[in-house]
Amino acid sequence: MFFELIAAVVAGVAVAGVAMGLRWISRGLLPKWIVPAAAGLGMLSYAIWSEYSWFERNVATQPAGVIVAWNNEQRSFWRPWSYYRPVVTRYSAVDTRTVQRHPGLPDQVMVDLLLAARWQPTARIKVLFDCAGGRRADLMGKDVEVAEDGTISGVTWTDLPPGDQLLDIACKRS
């Protein structure tokens, strides 16, 4: 976030410099207020570009095998441009490179789930999907135990709606 602030200031200074150059070329025919207005416009333009391109830039840095399942589009009054086109602020993805199956339980898949949000570090959590039962269990508790036969105890299962993207990607792409 700090670097984005610096980049916005640099963009403002650059556009103000262009406006100063145009005032000099016009020999002062352009009004003085054009310089701070150009600086503000440059900073605002950078901020809007940064917000709209964050999702694509972040997904592009993910390695092959990381598949985005869901993203959150947000509108807010302090970003009036988001009413024209919502801004993506969060997403979740399945890392299909980490798929693990136990031979005794082929309908269960353990996989890493990536949770990314703007201005926050990406979280990686282990998740168990029951492909046949259409449910999911997060493997973050201290009481989670895996038996020799592959059964997992100490988890809370959550039923998923039909067509859940996370379940579909974890079960069908593995």
MARTIZA-850503 format. One record per atom (N, C-alpha, C): x, y, z; residue in three letters; atom name. Coordinates in steps of 0.05 Angstrom, whole numbers. Atoms other than C-alpha are relative to their C-alpha. Last residue first. Layout:
<recs>
      X      Y      Z res atom
      X      Y      Z ALA   CA
...
</recs>
This chain:
<recs>
      X      Y      Z res atom
    -21     14    -13 SER    N
   -145   -670   -201 SER   CA
      2    -29    -10 SER    C
    -26     -6     12 ARG    N
   -183   -622   -244 ARG   CA
     23    -15     13 ARG    C
     -1      7     28 LYS    N
   -252   -651   -230 LYS   CA
     27      6    -13 LYS    C
      8     28      6 CYS    N
   -252   -655   -155 CYS   CA
      4     -7    -29 CYS    C
    -17     19    -16 ALA    N
   -214   -591   -135 ALA   CA
     -6    -29     -8 ALA    C
    -28     -2      8 ILE    N
   -244   -549   -191 ILE   CA
     17    -21     14 ILE    C
     -3      9     28 ASP    N
   -315   -572   -180 ASP   CA
     29      0     -9 ASP    C
      4     29      0 LEU    N
   -311   -565   -104 LEU   CA
      4    -11    -29 LEU    C
    -23     11    -14 LEU    N
   -283   -494   -109 LEU   CA
     -1    -31     -1 LEU    C
    -23     -1     17 GLN    N
   -335   -475   -162 GLN   CA
     25    -12     14 GLN    C
    -20    -17    -13 ASP    N
   -396   -498   -123 ASP   CA
     26     -2    -15 ASP    C
    -14    -18     19 GLY    N
   -444   -527   -175 GLY   CA
     21     18     14 GLY    C
     -8     12     25 PRO    N
   -491   -557   -124 PRO   CA
     13     20    -19 PRO    C
     22      0     19 PRO    N
   -488   -520    -58 PRO   CA
      8    -14    -26 PRO    C
     -4    -19     21 LEU    N
   -435   -541     -8 LEU   CA
    -24     -1    -19 LEU    C
     13      7     25 ASP    N
   -448   -576     58 ASP   CA
      3     23    -20 ASP    C
     19    -20      9 THR    N
   -397   -557    111 THR   CA
    -11     -9    -27 THR    C
      7      1     28 TRP    N
   -359   -611    149 TRP   CA
    -21     21     -6 TRP    C
     29     -7      3 THR    N
   -328   -595    215 THR   CA
     -6      1    -29 THR    C
      7    -21     19 VAL    N
   -262   -631    226 VAL   CA
    -30      5      1 VAL    C
     -5    -26    -12 GLY    N
   -235   -670    286 GLY   CA
     -6     23    -19 GLY    C
     18     -6    -22 SER    N
   -228   -736    249 SER   CA
      7     28     11 SER    C
     -9    -24    -15 ILE    N
   -198   -752    181 ILE   CA
    -21      6     21 ILE    C
     22    -15    -11 THR    N
   -203   -820    149 THR   CA
     11     22     18 THR    C
      6    -25     14 GLY    N
   -143   -840    108 GLY   CA
    -23     16     11 GLY    C
     17      7     23 ASP    N
   -138   -914    129 ASP   CA
     -9     26    -15 ASP    C
    -15     16     20 GLU    N
    -78   -899    173 GLU   CA
    -17     -5    -25 GLU    C
     -5     28     -7 ALA    N
   -117   -844    211 ALA   CA
     15    -14    -23 ALA    C
      3     17     24 VAL    N
   -111   -769    199 VAL   CA
      8    -29      9 VAL    C
    -17     24      0 GLU    N
   -123   -725    260 GLU   CA
     -6    -16    -25 GLU    C
      3     16     25 VAL    N
   -150   -654    264 VAL   CA
     21    -23      1 VAL    C
     10     26     -6 ASP    N
   -153   -629    337 ASP   CA
     -3    -18    -25 ASP    C
    -21     15    -13 LYS    N
   -109   -568    326 LYS   CA
     -8    -29      5 LYS    C
      2      4    -29 GLY    N
   -157   -539    276 GLY   CA
     23    -16     11 GLY    C
    -16    -19    -15 MET    N
   -138   -513    207 MET   CA
      0     -4     30 MET    C
    -18     15    -17 LEU    N
   -161   -569    161 LEU   CA
     19     19     16 LEU    C
    -25    -14     -2 ASP    N
   -222   -535    131 ASP   CA
     18    -14     20 ASP    C
     -9     -4    -27 ALA    N
   -276   -585    114 ALA   CA
     27     14     -1 ALA    C
    -27    -10     -4 ARG    N
   -318   -586     51 ARG   CA
      7      2     29 ARG    C
     -5    -15    -24 ARG    N
   -381   -620     25 ARG   CA
     30      6      3 ARG    C
      4    -28      4 GLY    N
   -412   -647    -38 GLY   CA
      4     17     25 GLY    C
     20    -12    -19 GLY    N
   -419   -718    -13 GLY   CA
     -5     29     -4 GLY    C
     25     14      2 ALA    N
   -385   -752    -72 ALA   CA
    -22     12     17 ALA    C
     12     -4     26 CYS    N
   -330   -700    -78 CYS   CA
    -27    -14     -3 CYS    C
     13     25      4 ASP    N
   -315   -696     -4 ASP   CA
    -15      2    -26 ASP    C
     25      1     14 PHE    N
   -267   -638     -4 PHE   CA
    -10    -29     -2 PHE    C
      8     27      9 LEU    N
   -212   -628     47 LEU   CA
    -27      1    -12 LEU    C
     29      5      0 VAL    N
   -181   -559     53 VAL   CA
     -4    -29    -10 VAL    C
      6     27      9 LYS    N
   -111   -537     71 LYS   CA
    -29     -5      3 LYS    C
     11     19    -20 ILE    N
   -103   -462     77 ILE   CA
     -5    -27    -13 ILE    C
      0     26     11 ARG    N
    -59   -411     41 ARG   CA
    -10    -19     22 ARG    C
      0     22    -19 ALA    N
    -69   -338     57 ALA   CA
     -3    -26    -15 ALA    C
     17     23      8 THR    N
    -48   -283      9 THR   CA
      2    -22     21 THR    C
    -15     23     11 PRO    N
    -20   -222     43 PRO   CA
    -19    -23     -6 PRO    C
     -5     20    -20 GLN    N
    -67   -163     48 GLN   CA
     16    -22    -11 GLN    C
    -16    -11    -22 TRP    N
    -72    -98      9 TRP   CA
      4    -19     23 TRP    C
    -16    -24      6 ARG    N
   -126   -127    -37 ARG   CA
     12     11     25 ARG    C
     15    -25     -2 ALA    N
   -150   -195    -17 ALA   CA
     19     23     -4 ALA    C
    -15    -25      5 ALA    N
   -125   -265    -33 ALA   CA
    -19     24      2 ALA    C
     19    -21     -5 LEU    N
   -149   -332     -6 LEU   CA
     16     27     -2 LEU    C
    -12    -26     -3 LEU    N
   -111   -391    -35 LEU   CA
    -22     21      3 LEU    C
     17    -21      9 LEU    N
   -138   -461    -23 LEU   CA
     13     27      5 LEU    C
     -5    -27    -11 ASP    N
    -90   -518    -17 ASP   CA
    -19     19    -13 ASP    C
    -12    -20     18 VAL    N
   -118   -587    -33 VAL   CA
      5     26     15 VAL    C
    -12    -21    -17 MET    N
   -141   -651      1 MET   CA
     16     18    -19 MET    C
    -23    -15     11 VAL    N
   -188   -692    -42 VAL   CA
      9     20     20 VAL    C
     -9    -23    -16 GLN    N
   -238   -744    -18 GLN   CA
     26     11    -11 GLN    C
     19    -22      3 ASP    N
   -275   -790    -67 ASP   CA
      7     25     17 ASP    C
     -4    -15     25 PRO    N
   -215   -836    -74 PRO   CA
    -19     23     -5 PRO    C
     23    -19      2 LEU    N
   -217   -856     -1 LEU   CA
      3     17    -25 LEU    C
     24     12    -13 GLY    N
   -173   -919      8 GLY   CA
    -25     18     -2 GLY    C
     10     22     16 PRO    N
   -121   -895    -43 PRO   CA
    -26    -12     11 PRO    C
     -8     24    -14 HIS    N
   -114   -828     -5 HIS   CA
    -12    -23    -16 HIS    C
     22     19     -4 ARG    N
   -117   -768    -50 ARG   CA
     12    -24     15 ARG    C
     -8     26    -13 GLN    N
    -73   -706    -50 GLN   CA
    -25    -17      3 GLN    C
     21     20     -4 VAL    N
    -79   -645    -95 VAL   CA
     11    -26     11 VAL    C
     -3     11    -27 THR    N
    -23   -594    -85 THR   CA
    -21    -22      6 THR    C
    -26     14     -2 ARG    N
    -11   -576   -158 ARG   CA
      2    -14     27 ARG    C
      3     28      9 THR    N
    -86   -560   -165 THR   CA
     27    -16      1 THR    C
    -26      8     10 ASP    N
    -77   -497   -124 ASP   CA
     -1    -29     -7 ASP    C
     -8     27     -7 VAL    N
   -150   -475   -118 VAL   CA
     28     -5    -12 VAL    C
    -10     17     22 ALA    N
   -165   -401   -120 ALA   CA
      8    -27     12 ALA    C
    -10     25    -11 SER    N
   -203   -350    -78 SER   CA
      7    -18    -24 SER    C
      6     24     16 TYR    N
   -213   -278    -96 TYR   CA
     10    -24     15 TYR    C
     -9     25    -12 ARG    N
   -218   -209    -64 ARG   CA
     -4    -23    -20 ARG    C
    -16     -5    -24 THR    N
   -225   -136    -83 THR   CA
     11    -25     14 THR    C
     -5     25    -13 VAL    N
   -251   -138   -154 VAL   CA
     19      5     23 VAL    C
    -29      6     -4 VAL    N
   -276    -69   -172 VAL   CA
      3    -27     14 VAL    C
     -9      7    -27 PRO    N
   -347    -61   -200 PRO   CA
     30     -7      0 PRO    C
    -12     27      2 ARG    N
   -357    -26   -268 ARG   CA
     11     -7     28 ARG    C
     -1      6     28 TYR    N
   -400     37   -275 TYR   CA
     10    -28     -5 TYR    C
     28      4      7 TYR    N
   -418     38   -201 TYR   CA
     -2     -5    -30 TYR    C
      6     28     -3 SER    N
   -343     28   -187 SER   CA
    -30     -6     -5 SER    C
     -4     14     25 TRP    N
   -329     96   -217 TRP   CA
     -7    -29      2 TRP    C
     24     -2     17 PRO    N
   -361    128   -156 PRO   CA
      3    -14    -26 PRO    C
    -11      6     26 ARG    N
   -306    100   -111 ARG   CA
    -23      2    -20 ARG    C
    -25    -15      1 TRP    N
   -323    131    -44 TRP   CA
     16     -6    -26 TRP    C
      6    -28      6 PHE    N
   -395    107    -55 PHE   CA
     25     17     -2 PHE    C
      0    -16    -24 SER    N
   -375     34    -60 SER   CA
     -2     30     -7 SER    C
      7    -28      7 ARG    N
   -384    -22   -110 ARG   CA
      0     15     27 ARG    C
     11    -18    -20 GLN    N
   -350    -89   -100 GLN   CA
     -5     27    -12 GLN    C
      1    -26     13 GLU    N
   -335   -150   -142 GLU   CA
    -15     19     19 GLU    C
     20    -18    -12 ASN    N
   -314   -211   -102 ASN   CA
      2     27    -15 ASN    C
    -10    -26     -6 ASN    N
   -278   -266   -140 ASN   CA
    -23     18      9 ASN    C
     20    -20     -8 TRP    N
   -289   -341   -143 TRP   CA
     15     27      3 TRP    C
     27     12     -2 ALA    N
   -256   -404   -170 ALA   CA
    -21     22      5 ALA    C
     18    -18    -15 VAL    N
   -188   -378   -194 VAL   CA
    -28    -12     -1 VAL    C
     24     -7     16 ILE    N
   -144   -436   -217 ILE   CA
    -19     16     18 ILE    C
     16    -15    -19 VAL    N
    -72   -444   -193 VAL   CA
    -24     11    -16 VAL    C
     13     19    -18 GLY    N
    -41   -499   -236 GLY   CA
    -17     14     22 GLY    C
     19     17     15 ALA    N
      8   -453   -271 ALA   CA
    -11    -21     19 ALA    C
    -12     20     17 PRO    N
     41   -406   -220 PRO   CA
    -22    -16    -15 PRO    C
      4     27    -11 GLN    N
      6   -344   -195 GLN   CA
     12    -20    -19 GLN    C
    -24      8    -14 THR    N
     36   -277   -217 THR   CA
     -3    -28     12 THR    C
    -22      6     19 ALA    N
    -17   -268   -271 ALA   CA
     25     -8     15 ALA    C
      4     27     11 VAL    N
    -72   -275   -218 VAL   CA
     23     -7    -19 VAL    C
     -5     19    -21 ASN    N
    -44   -214   -181 ASN   CA
     -3    -29    -10 ASN    C
    -28      1     -6 ARG    N
    -38   -171   -243 ARG   CA
      6    -21     21 ARG    C
    -14     12     23 GLU    N
   -108   -189   -267 GLU   CA
     30     -2      6 GLU    C
      7     29      2 PHE    N
   -138   -175   -198 PHE   CA
     15    -13    -23 PHE    C
    -11     16    -22 TRP    N
   -100   -110   -186 TRP   CA
     -6    -30     -4 TRP    C
    -19     20     11 SER    N
   -116    -80   -255 SER   CA
     11    -18     22 SER    C
     12     18     20 TYR    N
   -180    -44   -235 TYR   CA
     19    -21    -10 TYR    C
     23     16    -11 GLU    N
   -154    -16   -170 GLU   CA
    -11    -19    -20 GLU    C
    -11     19    -19 SER    N
    -86      6   -199 SER   CA
    -23    -18     12 SER    C
    -14     21     15 TRP    N
   -118     40   -259 TRP   CA
      9    -23     19 TRP    C
     20     16     13 ILE    N
   -165     78   -213 ILE   CA
     12    -23    -16 ILE    C
     15     15    -21 ALA    N
   -109    100   -167 ALA   CA
    -21    -17    -13 ALA    C
    -17     22     -8 TYR    N
    -65    120   -227 TYR   CA
    -15    -17     21 TYR    C
     -1     19     22 SER    N
   -121    162   -256 SER   CA
     17    -24      7 SER    C
     25     14      1 LEU    N
   -133    196   -189 LEU   CA
      0    -21    -22 LEU    C
      1     18    -23 MET    N
    -60    214   -182 MET   CA
    -26    -17      0 MET    C
    -20     21      3 GLY    N
    -55    241   -253 GLY   CA
     -1    -20     24 GLY    C
     10     19     21 LEU    N
   -120    280   -246 LEU   CA
     19    -23     -4 LEU    C
     22     15    -12 GLY    N
    -95    311   -181 GLY   CA
    -12    -20    -19 GLY    C
    -11     18    -20 ALA    N
    -30    331   -213 ALA   CA
    -21    -17     13 ALA    C
    -13     22     14 ALA    N
    -66    359   -274 ALA   CA
     13    -20     19 ALA    C
     22     17     10 ALA    N
   -111    401   -229 ALA   CA
     11    -24    -15 ALA    C
     10     18    -21 PRO    N
    -49    425   -192 PRO   CA
    -23    -17     -9 PRO    C
    -21     17    -11 VAL    N
    -17    448   -258 VAL   CA
    -10    -17     23 VAL    C
     -2     25     16 ILE    N
    -80    473   -294 ILE   CA
     21    -19     12 ILE    C
     13     22    -14 TRP    N
    -93    523   -238 TRP   CA
      2    -26    -15 TRP    C
    -18     12    -20 LYS    N
    -41    570   -268 LYS   CA
    -13    -25     13 LYS    C
      2    -10    -27 PRO    N
    -84    584   -330 PRO   CA
     18    -15     20 PRO    C
     16     18    -17 LEU    N
    -59    567   -399 LEU   CA
     -1     10     28 LEU    C
     28     -3      7 LEU    N
    -36    628   -438 LEU   CA
    -18    -20     15 LEU    C
     17    -10    -21 GLY    N
     29    630   -399 GLY   CA
    -29      3     -7 GLY    C
    -10    -25    -10 ARG    N
     77    625   -458 ARG   CA
    -20     13     20 ARG    C
     22    -19      7 SER    N
     37    568   -490 SER   CA
      7     29     10 SER    C
      2     -1     29 ILE    N
    101    526   -489 ILE   CA
    -21     21     -9 ILE    C
    -24    -14     10 TRP    N
    113    544   -416 TRP   CA
     -1      3    -30 TRP    C
      3    -29     -7 ARG    N
     41    527   -396 ARG   CA
     24     16    -11 ARG    C
     20    -11     18 LEU    N
     47    461   -435 LEU   CA
     -4     30      6 LEU    C
    -12     -2     27 GLY    N
    111    445   -398 GLY   CA
    -19     13    -20 GLY    C
    -18    -23     -2 MET    N
     78    460   -331 MET   CA
     14      5    -27 MET    C
     17    -24      0 ALA    N
     21    413   -351 ALA   CA
     18     25      2 ALA    C
     10     -3     28 VAL    N
     72    358   -369 VAL   CA
    -17     26     -2 VAL    C
    -23     -9     17 GLY    N
    106    369   -302 GLY   CA
     -8      4    -29 GLY    C
     -3    -29     -5 ALA    N
     38    364   -267 ALA   CA
     24     11    -16 ALA    C
     21    -14     16 VAL    N
     28    297   -302 VAL   CA
      1     30      5 VAL    C
     -6      3     29 ALA    N
     95    272   -276 ALA   CA
    -21     15    -17 ALA    C
    -22    -18      6 VAL    N
     84    299   -205 VAL   CA
      6     -1    -30 VAL    C
     10    -27     -2 GLY    N
     16    265   -201 GLY   CA
     22     20     -7 GLY    C
     17     -4     23 ALA    N
     44    199   -227 ALA   CA
    -11     29      0 ALA    C
    -17     -2     24 VAL    N
    100    203   -176 VAL   CA
    -16      5    -25 VAL    C
    -13    -26     -2 VAL    N
     50    216   -120 VAL   CA
     18      5    -25 VAL    C
     20    -20      6 ALA    N
      8    157   -143 ALA   CA
     12     28      1 ALA    C
      5      1     29 ALA    N
     70    112   -146 ALA   CA
    -21     21     -7 ALA    C
    -23    -13     13 ILE    N
     89    133    -75 ILE   CA
     -4      1    -30 ILE    C
      2    -29     -7 LEU    N
     19    117    -49 LEU   CA
     23     15    -14 LEU    C
     21    -11     17 GLU    N
     21     50    -86 GLU   CA
     -3     30      5 GLU    C
    -11     -4     27 PHE    N
     88     35    -54 PHE   CA
    -21     11    -19 PHE    C
    -18    -23     -1 PHE    N
     58     47     15 PHE   CA
     11      6    -28 PHE    C
     16    -24      0 MET    N
      0      0      0 MET   CA
     17     25      0 MET    C
</recs>
